[in-house]
Amino acid sequence: MSSPASSASLSPWTPLRNNRIFFYLWIATLVSNIGTWMHDVGAGFLSTELTDSEFVVALMQTATSLPAFFLLLPSGALADIFDRRLYLLTAVMGQTVVAAFLGFLTISGLVEVWSLLLLTLMLGIGTAMVMPAWQSIIPEVVRKEDLPGGIALNTIGMNISRVLGAFIGGLIMAAAGPGAVFVTNAVTFTLIIIVLIRWKRVPPETALPPEPLMPAVKTGLRYARHSPALLHSIYRSIGFYFFASVMWALFPLIARELLNADEFRYAVLFAFISVGAIINAMFLPRMRARFTNDQMITAASMAFATGMIITAYTQIYVVALFTLALCGSAWITVMTCAQTAAQTALPN
């Protein structure tokens, strides 16, 4: 059973004040994630214009998420084998090229639903390659006592970027079309590339040489199998995300078919998920001081289920805004608690 967090630091912004490198990386990631959520808004809406198939529209979420299922284990091992800064730099540059190419195809009128899916899949592969490395550098640049706050701030940043990305993406899409959204996404990667180039990383000292890829993956699996705390976190995450991901897969159809949303109203719906997440994230440190991870994940799971059920049946736009905000609030709670439990159960 998890215990409530210490009340030593109840401000969600403490890690940014105490860790300058983390501050710069967090800002750069925020800008990059704004572009990523702009892509999600543009790709989701564009897919409903390119095809009438509900199955193909749902595949957009699969293209984004499926690479993580297959690549997180090997990419996590690669992030330990290679220099994490150079590894991240290579992956982000690759994403920049893919995003720019998708923008070119769309503006030129050459994009089709299958090319949109393929390039979205490639961006998903880049994200899957990057995620473990970003998670693993948090303990390098954040003090141990600030680690839960650093993890929460990463999640806050993702949701702030979703709000800004949705609004900006909706405005750009309404004014210049989805192609301009994809090009802007490519541009947002540049700040994170600059920060990574300028970051003078000092790798943690270790007496052990890097492991080869497959032995490193096996070591990680073996560690997880024999760590009850980590297994507990994995099981809870699977139980929540497997079902909660339905909302992301069907979100474009809910917005277009059920709520008759145009480009901007679609972006506002998308953004309200993160509005709820950001509001909740501001209170997470205080909630973690009073409740255990288990209690918070249980309550958040029930709240998410309630919000999803109401969203699926309502045809009132304003009601959907509030139920999606409730879903976003629950989502960030589960994500932060699960990641904190996993990080504290792992060695560096």
Order of alpha helices (4+ residues) and beta strands (2+ residues): alpha-alpha-alpha-alpha-alpha-alpha-alpha-alpha-alpha-alpha-alpha-alpha
